[in-house]
Amino acid sequence: MRGIGTFIVGAVGLVLWASLVMAAGAALREDPVDYNIEDLDVPDPSELELPEMGALSSDLPGPSPETVPRREVRAIQPDVFGSPAFADDGNLERVAPRAPLSETASRTKPRVVLLHRPASVAAGVVTFGRDQRVRLADIIETPPDRTCLAADSTPWPCGAMARTQQRLFLRNRSLSCETGSTSWQGEIRTRCWVGVQDVSSWLAKYGWAEAEKDSPLAVLTEEARAARRGLFGEPVR
């Protein structure tokens, strides 16, 4: 009996709570305001103190006709185009064009010729027959009789080995050299390639010839010295 009484009391409480909530919602609800456009107070434009448009534009500062710069236009080619404001072009005179401000230096590309049957007489020197001799640019010739010291201070014939290494590199292949002709006499100093490989760069890189002091190949000689290659390393067996 006690449980049934508790249930009835709870149900009655829920009903009362729902009624109170519905009554509060009805009290808070407001009807929308109905505005009448005729009740709005709109002022008459004639009653407002507005400046006249003519007076407003006349009071604005502006440039006088005397101070407005006039842009001069002249006809360059009257037969092609021109300004309609200047039809009289009789006073124009065509003058010769001015000389260039600086002369453009013309650089001629050096001629490269193919030379056959090279013979290595020293690392950095190549001959073609008996009368033609090429001393490679940017490096110092390594004499065939030069001797170098190994790490244990033992001398070894590095000059003869440098010449041998150059011969193995060339392998009797033709050289492309910068020279104006294939029929010169005596010795010339120039640059030569085997295919796309510069012979001077190859000798300096592997240490078989030292680059000149101010040559761009000097850095290759320093790398070979640091890595102990060629003349700066151990004897090649």
Buried (B, 14 or more C-beta within 10 A) or exposed (E): EEEEEEEEEEEEEEEEEEEEEEEEEEEEEEEEEEEEEEEEEEEEEEEEEEEEEEEEEEEEEEEEEEEEEEEEEEBEEBEEEBBEEEEEBEEEEEEEEEEEEEEEEEEEEEEBBEBEEBEBBBBBBBBBEEEBBBBBBBBBBBBBEBEBEEEEEEEBBBBBBBBBBBBEBBEEEBBBBBBEEEEBEEEBEBBBBBEEEBBBBBBBBBBBBBBBEEBEBBEBBEBBBEEEBBBBBEEEE
